[in-house]
Amino acid sequence: MTQRLSRPVREMTWTVRGRAFAGLQWGEPVGRPVVFLHGFLDHAGAWSRVAEGLPGWRLAYDHRGHGRSAHVSAADDDAFVTYHFSEYLADLDGLVAQLGPVVLVGHSMGGTIATMYAGVRPDRVLGVVSVDGLGLSDGAEGAVTRMAEFLDGVERLPVNKRFDSVEDAAARLRRTHPSLDEAWSVELAARSLRALDGGYSWSWDARHRLRSPVPYRQDHHARFLRRIRCPVMSVHPEHSPFHDHDVAALEREIAALQIVVIANSGHMVHLDAPERLTECIASFLGSL
């Protein structure tokens, strides 16, 4: 299986916290780095059509247990057999410590990571673009149910779907994301699969599908947002799954905020409207 993106981009590996993280790099490692953070069950390659249209040093990495980054196993020294949100922030912190101050561009879960990180490490972040990364419903009321679902889940660990070919997986992506053309869907699928005997499966760790035992709390997130000192651009897709009042409540906590709405796009803005999103990010970067 060919696993090389067709456009000028380099596959990279960064060692962070003693663990290898796979990813992509555009441009030369000079000047201000722009770090792209993908969303849940996505991978660094999903940013390709956005990152390639921007100037300077750009990189995107696969979160732990996603894309080509290693899964966490019980054999690891930290012995984590599930994934904790705080680990995503610690991984980013380790990478930024190597890069110096960065601009963060995050989609969905990546946007949540970016805004929380900018609040806890304000001296390390020059700007944040959150692409539909604010507005997740508060989960405090369902805490007991979540814990029960987590306990049930670890007894019956999930297994990823198998595919006979890269093209079959690409067809599945196109059904889920109709805005993808065939060539790009094959490109994305090739980077998000791992080979098995007689076929392929998604490369992300199936344990991500376990219900997290720790509910998301808007009031906790708001505490991070209040501490952000850099400019923030919040990108709203026209058809976001998040409720307007939840998004607005969190955005009110951000001191230097710019809001952009992208028409004819759903939650996966970087797939639905990459050109328009690239224009918005380029304008934001030019203002920093």
C-alpha positions in Angstrom: 0.0 0.0 0.0 1.4 3.4 -1.0 1.2 5.7 2.0 2.6 8.9 0.6 0.6 12.1 0.2 0.6 13.4 -3.3 1.5 17.0 -2.5 4.8 18.5 -1.3 4.9 17.4 2.3 7.3 15.4 4.5 6.4 12.5 6.8 8.0 13.2 10.1 8.5 11.7 13.5 9.0 13.7 16.8 10.0 12.1 20.0 8.0 13.5 22.9 7.9 12.2 26.4 9.9 9.2 25.3 7.2 8.3 22.7 7.4 8.6 18.9 4.7 10.8 17.3 4.2 10.6 13.6 3.1 13.6 11.5 3.6 15.9 8.6 5.7 19.0 7.9 5.4 21.7 5.3 8.0 24.3 4.7 11.3 24.7 6.4 11.7 24.6 10.2 12.4 28.3 10.4 10.5 31.0 12.2 7.1 30.8 13.9 5.7 27.2 13.8 2.0 26.7 13.1 0.9 23.4 14.7 -2.3 21.7 13.5 -4.2 19.6 15.9 -6.7 17.1 14.4 -9.9 16.0 15.9 -11.2 12.7 17.4 -10.5 9.7 15.3 -8.9 11.9 12.6 -5.2 12.2 11.7 -2.6 14.8 10.6 -3.2 14.2 6.9 -6.7 15.7 7.1 -5.1 19.1 7.4 -3.2 18.7 4.1 -5.4 20.9 1.9 -5.4 23.7 4.4 -1.7 23.5 5.5 -0.4 23.4 2.0 -2.0 26.8 1.2 -0.3 28.6 4.0 3.2 30.1 4.2 6.0 29.3 6.6 6.7 26.4 8.9 3.6 24.2 9.4 3.4 20.8 11.1 0.6 18.4 12.1 1.1 15.4 14.3 -1.0 12.3 15.0 -2.3 12.3 18.6 -1.4 9.2 20.6 -3.4 6.2 19.4 -4.3 8.0 16.1 -2.9 7.9 12.6 0.6 6.6 12.6 1.4 7.4 16.2 1.8 4.4 18.5 -1.1 3.0 20.5 -0.8 3.0 24.3 -0.5 -0.5 25.7 -0.4 -2.1 29.1 3.3 -2.9 28.4 4.2 0.8 28.5 5.9 2.1 31.6 2.9 4.4 32.3 0.6 1.3 32.0 -2.3 3.3 30.6 -4.7 1.0 28.9 -7.2 3.8 28.1 -6.7 7.3 26.9 -7.0 10.4 29.1 -7.5 13.9 27.8 -4.8 15.4 30.0 -2.3 13.2 28.1 -3.1 15.0 24.9 -2.2 18.3 26.5 1.0 16.8 28.0 2.1 15.5 24.6 1.5 19.0 23.1 3.4 20.6 25.9 6.4 18.3 25.3 6.4 19.2 21.6 6.0 22.9 22.1 8.9 22.8 24.6 11.1 21.7 21.6 9.6 24.1 19.1 9.3 27.4 21.0 6.2 29.6 21.0 3.7 28.4 18.5 0.4 29.2 16.8 -2.2 26.4 17.3 -4.9 25.5 14.8 -7.2 22.8 16.2 -10.4 21.2 14.9 -13.0 19.8 17.3 -11.1 17.9 20.0 -8.0 19.6 18.7 -9.6 23.0 19.2 -10.4 22.1 22.8 -6.8 21.0 23.3 -5.6 24.2 21.8 -7.7 26.5 23.9 -7.0 24.7 27.1 -3.3 24.6 26.4 -3.3 28.4 25.6 -4.9 29.0 29.0 -2.5 26.8 31.0 0.7 27.8 29.0 -0.1 31.4 27.8 3.5 32.3 27.4 4.0 29.5 24.8 1.1 30.3 22.5 1.1 33.2 20.0 -2.4 32.7 18.6 -5.2 30.1 18.4 -7.6 29.1 15.7 -10.4 26.9 17.0 -12.3 25.2 14.2 -15.7 24.2 15.7 -13.8 23.4 18.9 -16.1 25.2 21.4 -19.6 24.2 22.5 -19.5 20.6 23.6 -22.5 20.0 25.9 -21.7 19.8 29.6 -21.6 16.2 30.7 -21.8 16.6 34.5 -25.4 15.4 34.8 -24.6 12.1 33.1 -21.4 11.3 35.2 -22.8 8.2 36.8 -24.1 6.8 33.4 -20.8 7.6 31.8 -18.9 5.7 34.4 -21.2 2.7 34.1 -20.7 2.7 30.3 -16.9 2.9 30.7 -16.9 -0.1 33.1 -19.1 -2.1 30.7 -16.8 -1.0 27.8 -13.5 -2.2 29.3 -15.1 -5.6 29.7 -15.8 -5.8 26.0 -13.1 -3.9 24.2 -14.1 -2.6 20.8 -12.6 -3.8 17.6 -12.1 -1.6 14.4 -13.9 -2.3 11.2 -11.9 -4.3 8.6 -11.7 -3.4 4.9 -10.5 -5.5 1.9 -8.7 -2.6 0.3 -7.8 1.1 0.6 -10.5 1.9 -2.0 -13.2 0.2 0.2 -12.1 2.4 3.1 -12.1 5.5 0.8 -15.6 4.7 -0.3 -16.6 4.6 3.4 -15.1 8.0 3.9 -17.0 9.4 1.0 -20.3 8.1 2.4 -19.6 9.8 5.7 -18.1 13.0 4.1 -19.8 13.5 0.7 -17.7 16.6 0.0 -14.6 14.5 -0.5 -13.6 13.7 -4.1 -12.4 10.2 -4.9 -8.7 11.1 -5.1 -8.6 12.9 -1.8 -10.6 10.2 -0.1 -8.1 7.5 -1.2 -5.2 9.7 0.0 -6.8 10.2 3.4 -7.7 6.5 3.7 -4.2 5.4 2.8 -2.8 7.3 5.8 -5.5 6.3 8.2 -5.2 2.5 7.7 -3.0 -0.2 9.0 -2.4 -3.5 7.2 -3.7 -6.7 8.6 -3.6 -10.3 7.3 -5.9 -10.2 4.3 -7.0 -6.6 4.6 -6.8 -3.3 6.5 -8.4 -1.6 9.6 -8.5 2.0 10.8 -5.2 2.8 12.4 -6.6 4.6 15.4 -6.8 2.6 18.6 -10.3 1.1 18.9 -10.2 1.9 22.6 -10.9 5.5 21.8 -14.5 4.3 21.2 -14.8 3.5 24.9 -17.0 6.0 26.7 -14.8 8.3 28.7 -15.4 8.0 32.5 -14.6 11.7 33.0 -17.4 14.1 31.7 -16.6 17.3 29.9 -17.4 20.3 32.1 -18.0 23.7 30.5 -17.2 25.5 33.7 -13.8 23.8 33.8 -13.1 24.8 30.2 -14.1 28.3 30.9 -11.4 28.7 33.5 -8.8 27.9 30.9 -10.4 30.3 28.4 -10.2 33.2 30.8 -6.4 32.8 31.1 -5.7 33.0 27.3 -3.6 36.1 26.5 -3.2 35.6 22.7 -5.6 36.4 19.9 -8.2 33.7 19.2 -10.2 33.0 16.0 -13.2 30.8 16.5 -14.4 29.3 13.2 -18.1 28.4 13.1 -19.3 26.1 10.3 -22.8 27.0 9.1 -24.0 23.5 10.1 -22.3 22.9 13.5 -23.5 20.1 15.7 -23.0 22.3 18.8 -25.7 24.6 20.3 -25.3 28.3 19.7 -25.8 29.1 23.4 -23.1 26.7 24.5 -20.6 28.2 22.0 -21.5 31.8 22.9 -21.1 31.1 26.6 -17.6 29.9 26.2 -16.6 32.5 23.7 -17.6 35.2 26.2 -14.7 34.1 28.3 -12.1 34.9 25.7 -10.6 38.4 25.8 -9.3 38.8 22.3 -11.8 37.0 20.1 -12.6 37.0 16.4 -15.5 35.0 15.0 -15.7 33.7 11.5 -18.6 31.8 10.0 -18.0 29.5 7.0 -21.1 28.9 4.8 -22.0 25.6 3.3 -19.9 23.6 5.7 -20.5 21.1 8.5 -18.4 20.1 11.4 -15.6 18.8 9.2 -14.8 22.3 7.9 -11.3 21.3 6.8 -12.8 18.7 4.5 -16.0 20.6 3.4 -14.4 24.0 2.7 -10.6 23.8 2.8 -10.0 26.8 0.5 -12.2 29.2 2.6 -10.8 27.9 5.9 -7.2 28.4 4.5 -8.1 32.0 3.6 -9.4 32.7 7.1 -6.4 31.2 8.8 -4.0 33.1 6.4 -5.7 36.4 7.3 -5.5 35.5 11.0 -1.8 34.7 10.8 -1.1 37.9 8.9 -2.6 39.9 11.8 -0.4 38.4 14.5 
